[in-house]
Amino acid sequence: MKRRDLLRAAAATAIAACAPTTSPTPTGDVISGMSLERKAGQLMSVAFHGTTITSSLEAMIRDRGVGGVILYSENFTDAAGLAKLVSDLDRIARDAKSLPLFFEIDQEGGPVIRINKGATILPGQMALAATADPERSVRTAATIAATELRALGVNWNFAPVADVNDEPTNPIISNRSFSSDPARVSSLVTAAVQAYAAAGFICCAKHFPGHGSTTTDSHTGLPKIEADRATLDRVELPPFRAAIAAGVPAIMSAHIVVPALDPTPELPVTLSKAVMTDLVRNTLGFQGIVVTDDLEMGALKNVGEAAAGLRAVQAGADYLLFRFDESAQIEGHRLITDAARSGSLSTARLDESVRRIVEAKRRFGILDLRRDQSAPDLAANAKTALDLARGATTLLRNRGVLPLRGRILAVSPTNADISFFDGQATLGSVVAAKRADAISESLPLHPSASEIDRVVSASRAADVVVVGTTNLFAYPEQVDLVRALEKEKPVAVVALRGPYDILSIPEIAAYLCAYDSREPSLTAAAEVLLGERKPSGSLPAVVPGVFTIGAGMRDFA
């Protein structure tokens, strides 16, 4: 047997082992009765603005039979609102005699979440990797996420992130990754995939073939990875191989250019047959769903959302993430159906993707509308999330500043994480809640000179200052803030995204990594800052020239 066939057989065995109990509905029978228009629709996921189901969304479900809806925080105010929305959309699909929908969400934990009320806010991936038993932490977090999402009617989480963050200036992955070490990422991706499978829930390894080495955000531009194939095989691809071996049901493509995989100039891998078919299917042996990243992202602006959708399917992708542009959704569906009629998209290629989508819906009970009606224990899960955050908080330097003594000025950005919710806690508000005499100041990510001057003036009434920072490579004004404060008082810095901020402020006297700015992580960080608890986390990523993996103080001296 050829190596490629062995890989396919191993992947199929792993998927079968991890899959939930199968539905009695035969996949072939479902597909045989579908029109071309509804086959094309099954390849599409769409989004919508607001909390009210739009007429356009309803038409996409009723008239075109879309495969699913991707849900954003703007679509609901809390978990109860999300559950009602899912139920209402389900009802529309049933009334239209359309296939039950995928309901997808990005609930990664930490910097990227969509639900902040009525669901557990979990630490992000790099935080989980910083705990004493990271595999156990990852399994615990994935199980909580799957259980809570399933109870709300959501059936697909776009997690885990399988990127190896080996580029400190990466503007979009950073703390969303488990580590800079491919072996660590591989083991933790495996743990996540297995936990989701045990919970009977669809997950997705992203962003293939790896977004961790980029210095451009694919939401705004087209990143390129110039690594040779040997480097890709050593660094970027191992976590995806591990995910496939663990039976991951879906892999998400990245909108990045990788010349070592396809030399076509400026061609994102999402649109590359050499990557989406030759590498993913034939070399790696993956037979699950290949889903594209959001087709509305800036990386594809020169192609166009609708055209990119068709080209992605022709390249080998199965499931297309259209976002808010209703005209692009309609045009994308038209392009796919017209291509199938003309032969530029073969019937076999179309049916191959439809079969994978319907099979996943069958395997995970979506065709039969199986629902878990049990209510998760949110109080217990919140306690677990705080325990995980406490285990992650990593103290990397302390030159006599911590624990904080005297009157404290706590300064923090108002929106440190990638996804932001009005009214969420800040490092300053959490510290002030613990110390009645603490001064709390909030600043934007790009503070102005006058805003910096205001905070420096406030520092003169304090004995010590703690500053939360956010990706200082991208927000150099925060560096100016820290340096101005250092001239006035002793300063401790808490990194609220990746652990790399110390590269911009190498002289800082005290440096703590919280890994995100959600409330559990802020509470855990505040406990260490104030000496209520000793640090216990270990750095899971290299900070070049400063700290190695495993660094972390266990006391304040």
N, C-alpha and C positions, 0 to 999 in steps of 0.2 A: 504494500500500500504506500502511495506517495505521501510525503510529509504534509502536503496540502490536504489530502483526504483524511489523514490522521487528525489534523487540527479541526476539520469540520466534524468528524465523528466525536472528538472530545468535547467540542462546543455543544453539539446536539445532546450529548449525554448529560452535560452540566446543566443545560437549560431544562431538560426533562426532569432532572433531579430536583431542581429548585422551584419548578412550577407548582402552582397550587392545583388542587383537584380540578380536572378538566370538566368542561360543560358538555352535555350530551348533544349540543347543536353542532352538526358537521360543518366544517368550514366551507367545503366545496358546495354544499347545498345553499349556503348563504350567498356565495359569490355568483353562482349560476343564474340566480334570479335578478341580478343587479343590472340596471341600464348603464350605458357608457357614462352618462352624466353623473350617476351616483358612484360609480367606480372612481371617477376623477375627484369627486367630492370627498371620498374617504381618504384621499391622500393629503387633505388640507385641514389645518387647524387655524382658527380665526380668533381675533380679539375684538373688543368693542370698548367704547368710551362710556363712562358713567356707571350708575348702579341700576339703571332701567334697561331691560332687554330692548335693543333697537329693532326697528322693522327690517333693517338690512341683515342683522344677525339672524333673525327669525327666518328670513327668506333663504339665507345660506343653508340653514338646517332643513327647512321644508322643501325647497326647490332643488337644491344641489346636493343634499345629503352629506354635508361636511363630516369629517371624521371626529372632530373634537373642537373644544374651545379652550384657549389658554387664558387663565384668570390672573388679573393684576389687582393690586391693592385698591385701585380706584373703582373697582367693580363691587365693593362691599365695604361696610364700615366695621364689621366684626365677624366672628366665626358664625354666629347665627344667621347673619345676612348672607354669608357665603353658602351655607347649607340651603337656605331658601332659594337662592339663585340657581344652584345646581338642580334642585328639585323642579324648579320652573322650566329650566332648559330641558331636563329629562322629559318632562310632560310634552313639550313641543315636539321633541323627536319621536315620542311614542304616537302622538296624534298624527304625525306625518308619515307614520310607518317607516321611519328612517332607522338605521342601525343606532343602537345606544352609543352615546358619545364618550370619547375620552375627555376627562376634565383634568387639565394639566396646570401645574403651578411650579414656580421657582421658590421652594421653601428650603433653601440650603442650610439655613441657620446663620447666625452671626451677621455678616455684612449684607446678605441678600435674603430677605424674607418678604412675604406678601401679607401674612396675617399677624397682627400685633395685639389683637384683643380677642380673648376667648380661646386662645391656643398657646401652647408653651413656646416661649422664645428661647431657643437653644443656642449655645455657643457655636461659632463657626468651625470650619474644618481644621484650620491651623491651631485653634485653641484646643480642640479635642486631641490633636496630635501631640500637644504639649503636656498632657496629663501623664500620670505614672503608668497607666495601663491603657494606651491609646486604642488598641483594638476593642477592648471592652467598652471604652467610652464611645467609640464610633457605633458599635452595635446598639448600645443603649439609646443614643440619640436618634439613630435611624429607626429603631423600633417605636420610639415615642412619636416621631414625625409620621410614620406610616399609619400608626393606630389612630392618631388624631385626625389626619387628613381623610382616612377611609370613613371615619364616623361622620364627616361632613359631606361625604359623597364625592370627594376628589379621588381620582384613581391613578394618577400618574404624577410623580415628583421628578422634576428635572434636576436630579442629584444622584450620585456624588460628582463633584468636580474631580477629574482624573488628571488634571494638569500638574506638571512638576514645575513649581515656581523657582527657577534658578536664575531669574533676572530681577535684582532688587528694585529696579525702576519700573517694573511692570505696572501699568496704571490701572489694570482691570482685574487681574487674577490675584496676585499677592496673597493675602490671608484667606482667600477662598480655597487655596490649595492646602493640602495636608503638609507638604514639605518640599524642600529642594532636593531631596534624595529619592531617586526613582524607586528604590527598593521599599522605602517607607511608604511612599504613595501607593505602590502596588499592594502592599499588605493591607493598608487601610481602606483602599477601594474595594478589595476583596471582602473585607469585614462588612462594609456598608452594603454591598450587593447581596451578600448572604443574609444580612438582617432584613432587608426589604423582601427578599424571597421568602424567608420564614414567616413574614407577616402577610404574605400573599398580595404584595403591592408592587406596582410597576415602578422601576427606577430607571435612570439613564446616566451613563457615564459620559462626561463631556470635558473638554471640547476637542474632538479628534481632529488632527493627530497630536494635539498638544498646543496650548496657548501660553504656556508658562514662560517661554523665552522671548516673548514679544515685548516691544517698547511702545507700541501703538495700541490704542483701544479700538477694537473692531466695531464698536458702536459708532465711532466717529470717523474712522479711516480704515485703510487696508493694510494690516500688519504683514510683515514678511519675516520668515525664519530662514536664515542663510546657512544653517547647519548642514553638514554633509550627511549622507545616509547612515554612515556608521554611528554618528552622534545621535541621530534620531532613534536608531535601533537601541542605543544604550540609555538614552535619557527620556525621550518623549513617549515612545511606544510601549515600554513595559507595563505601565498601569492599565493600558487598554487591553493588552494581551491578558493581563491578570483578570480584568473584568470579564472578558470573553470566557476565560477558563472557569470563572465563577458562575457563568450562566446569565450574565446581564441581558435583560430583554431588549435594551435599546442603547444606541450610541448616538450622541449629537455631534455633528460636524462643526468645525470652526471656519469662519470666513477669513482665512489667512492664506497667504501665498507661501508655498514651500517648494522652491525650485528643485530640490533633491528628489522630490516625489513626482513632480510634473513641471518640466522646464518651460511650459507655455507662459510667456510673459504676462504678469499681472493676473493670472488665473487663480481665483480662490479655490481651495480644494473642494469646497461644496459643489463646484461646477465641473470637477475633474473626474472623468471616467477612470483615469489611471489610479486615482485615490479611492473614490467611492465604490468602485467595482473591483478593479484589479488588486488593490491593497486590502481593502476591508473584507471583501468576499473571498477572493481567490487565495490571497497570501495568509491573512489572519483567520480565515474560515468562519467569520461571523455571519450568522443567518437570521439574526433578529432584525429589529426595525432600525434603520438609519434615519434619524430625524435631523433636519437642518436647524441651525440656529436661526434666530429671527431674520426673515428676509428683508425687513425694512431697515436693517442696520446700515450705517454709513459705509461699511466696507463694500457693499453691493450697489452703491448709488450710481455708478457708471453703467450698471447692467439693468437696473430697474427691478422692482419687487416681483412683478408678474412674470417677466422674462426669466428672471433667476429661478423662479419656481419650476418652470418647464425644464430649463437646462439642468437643474439639480436632479429631477426625475430621470432625465435622459442619461445623466452621469451615473445613476445608481441609487440615489436617495429614495426613501419610501414615503416620508411624511414631512410636510412642508409647513413651517411656522409663518403664516401671514399675521401681520399685526393689525393696526387700526385702520389702515387705508381701505375703505370699502370698495372703491373703484379698482384697486389692485387685487382685492379678493375675487371680484367678479371677473376681471380680465385674466387673472391667473387660472381660474377654472375654465374659461373659454379657451385659452391657449392649450391647456392639457387635452381637452376634448377634441379640439380641432386637430392637434398633432396626432392623436390616436386615430382619428378618421382618415387623415392623409397618409399615415404610415410613418411619419417622422418620429413618432413614438410607437413602438411596436405593441401589439396586443399582449404579447408575452411579457414585455417589460412592465406594462401597466398592471397586468394580472398578478405578476410576481409581488409587487408592492401591496396590492389590495389583499392578497392572500396573507402576507405577513401581518398586516394591520388587523384583519378579521381574526386571524389565529390568536393574536395577542388578546383581543377582546374576548375570545372564547376561553382561552386558558385562564384568564384572570376574572372570569365570572361576569364580565361587563355585558356580554350578549344576553345573559339571563337576568340582568339587573340584580345580581346578588349584592346585598348591602349588610354591613356590620352595624347593627343597631345599638351596640353597647356604648355606653358613655365613658370616655376616658376619665381617669382621676387626675384632673388638672392640677389640684393642689399638690399631689404627690409628684407629678411630673415637673412642676415648678421647683420643688425642692431638689429634685434630681438635677435639673438644669443649673441651679445655683451651686450644687456640689461639684458638677463638672467644671463650671467656671472657676471655682476656688482651686481646683486641682490644676488648672491651666495657667493661672497668673504667674508670670515668670519675672523674677528680679535678676537683672543682668549686671547692675552696678549700683553701689551705694557708698559714697564717700562722706558718711556722717550726716546725711540729710534725713534719712528715714530711721525710725518712724518720725512723722511730722510732729513738731512740737511748737507750742505757742499758737499765736493766731495765724490762721491759714488763709491764703488767697488761692482759690481753685479756679482755673481758667480752662475753658474747653470750647471746641467748635460746636455749633448747634446741630450740624448734620454730618457727623463723622463717617457714617456708614453709606454704602452705595444706595440702598433703599432707605428712604427717610419717612418718618411719620410725625405729624404735628403733635406736639405735647410730650414727646418721648424724653426720658430723663437724660441729663448730661452729667459728666463727671463732676462738675461744679455743684449741681443740685443734689447729687448723691452724697458728696462730702459734707455739704451744708446741712443735710438732713441728720447727719451724725454729730456734727459740731455746730452748736447754735451760734457761736461767734465767728464762724467761717464766713469769708467773703466769696461770693460766687459771681463770676463774670463769664458771659458767653460772647463768642465772636463768630463771624462767618469764616468760611474756609480760606478766603483771601482777605484778611483784615487790612483795612486802610491804615495809613500812618496815624491819622487822628484816633482811630480805634485802638491802635497799639499804645499811643500816648495815654489814653484814658485808663487802660489796664495798668500801665507802668505807674501812673499816679496812684491807683488803688493799691498797688503793692507796697507803698510806703507806710500804709497802716497795718501791714502784716509782718509777721516774723519769718515766714517761709512761704514759698509759692510752689504749687503743683500745676503743671500744664499738660493737658491732653493734646496730642498732636495726631495729624492725619496725613500720611503720605507726603512727607516734606519735599520729595523730589518734584511733586506736582504743585505744591503750595508753598513756595519759598518765603512768602510773607510771614508764615508761621515761624520760620527760622529767625527772621528779624525780631519777632515777638519774644522768642526764648532768649535771644542774645541781649535784648534790651532789659529783660527782667533779671538776667544773671548779673547785670551791673548793679542791681538794687538789693537783691536778696538771694539766699540759697534757693536753688530750683531743682525740683524733681520733675522728670518728664514721664508721662504714661503714653506709650504708643497704642493708638486706638484702631489701627489697621495692621499692616505687616510690621515685623520687628526691625525694619531697615532705617527708621528715622534717625538713629544714632549716627549713621554715616554722614548726615548733614549737620549734626551738632556733636562732634566727637569729644568735645571737652565737657559734656554735661556730667554733673556730679552724681546724679541718681537716675536710673533708667529702668522702667518697669514695662512689661508687655501685657496688655489686656486682650489683644488680638481682635477686639471689636468693641463697639460702644453701646451694645444693648444692656439693659438694666442688670441682668445677672452678672455680666462681666464687669460692669462698673461697680457693683456692690462688692464683688470679690476683690477688685483692685483697691477700693477704698478701705477695706478691712486690712489689707497689707500696708497701705500708706499710713494708716493711723496706728499700726502696731497691734491691732486686734487679732491678727493671725499671721503666722509666718508664711513666706512664699514656698510653693512646692512644685511649680511648673518647670519644665525643661525645654529649652529652645529646640523646635523641630526643623529649623531651616538655618542654613549658613548665612551669617551676616559677614560678607567678605572682608577679611583683614581685621576683624574685630572679635567675633564670637563664632565658635563652632557648634555643630549640632550637639545637644546635650548640656549646653551651658545653662546655669541657673543656680542662684544662691539659695541656701536653705535657712539662712538667718540674715540678720541685717549687717553683719560684719564678717 
